[in-house]
Amino acid sequence: MAGRKIFTNATPYKMNVTLVIRKSADPRDQAGTKDFSLSTGESSWQEYGNSVDIYLNGVKLAAYFNGELVGQQYIIIVRGSPLDNQLNMKNGVDFGFANGSFYMTTRQVG
């Protein structure tokens, strides 16, 4: 079974999201990416990877507003790091926006 998480856009902007998928368990290896968009206030379950490649290596965000393209990325480089645990031990990912930049929180859903 592929990896599966719910992503929520709690920002006032439509955003494009790219999931960076880990190949097996080693953060040095990539298994590809998955792109999707979230409108303001939208939540969406997303499947990624496959039965072996179930971990995320990162998340990239981009939004266009006020004549600017603003982006933020979170990339794991060490297994067991706080970001690795945050992205791969919870099944809910929420995106917010404050002081001109995005932020990400995670939670366990049902």
N, C-alpha and C positions, 0 to 999 in steps of 0.2 A: 504494500500500500504506500502511496506517495505521502509526502508531508502535507499537512493541512492546518491552516491558521485563519482566524478572522482578523481582518484589518479594518480599522475605523479612522476616518478622516474627521478630526474634531477641529480643523482649521477653517478659516473663512474663505479658503481658496481651493479650487479644483487642483488635484495633484496627480502627477505621474509617479508610479512606484516601480522600481526594478528590484526584484529579489535575486540575490546572488546565491546560487545553490552549491553546496559543498559536495565534492565527490568523496563518498565513503565518510570516514571519520577525521581525515586530516585536513585542517584549514588551508594548507598550502595547495590543495588540489581543488579545482573548480569543475562543476558538472553543468555549467550553463547558467542562464538567467531566465526569469519570467517577468514580463512587463504587464502592468494593468493600470487603470486610472480609477480614482475615487473622487466623486463630487463632494462638496461640502456636506458634512453630516452623514455621509454614506458609510455603511459597513458592508463588507463582502468577504465571504469565505473563499480562500484561494488554495488550490492544490498545486504542488510543485515537486519536482524531482521524480523519483520512482521508488520501488520497494527497498532499494539499497541507499540511494542518495536522498535521505530524508531530512538532512540538516541544512540550515541556512548559514552562509558565510558572511552575509551582510544585506543591507537595505540601502537603496539610493532613492532620494526623493527630489522632485523638481516641481516648481509651480511658477506660473507667470502672473504677475500682478504689478500695478503701478509702473508699467513700462519696463519691468525688470524680470529676469529669469533668476529665481533663487533656488539653490540646491543645497542638499545636505546628504552626506553619506556616512554610513556606519559599517565598517569592514572589520571582520575578525581576523587576527593574525596569530593568536595563540589559543589553542584548545583549553577550555576551562576558565577563560578570562571572564570578567563580569559581563561583557557584551555577549560572549558565547552562551553563557548561562541564561542571560536575559532572553535572547532570541530562540534558544533551543529547549528551554525547560517550561515555557508557557505557550499557550495556544491562542492568545489574544494580543494584538499589537495595535496600540493607539498612537496617532500622530496629532500633535498640537503645534501651536505657533505662538511665540511670545518674543518681544524685543527684537523683532526682525529676523528670527531664525526658527527653524522647526525643532521640535524635540519629540522623543519617542518614549513611551512607557509600555510595559507588558503586564498581562494579567492572565489568570487561568479562568477559562470559560467552561461552565458546566462540565 
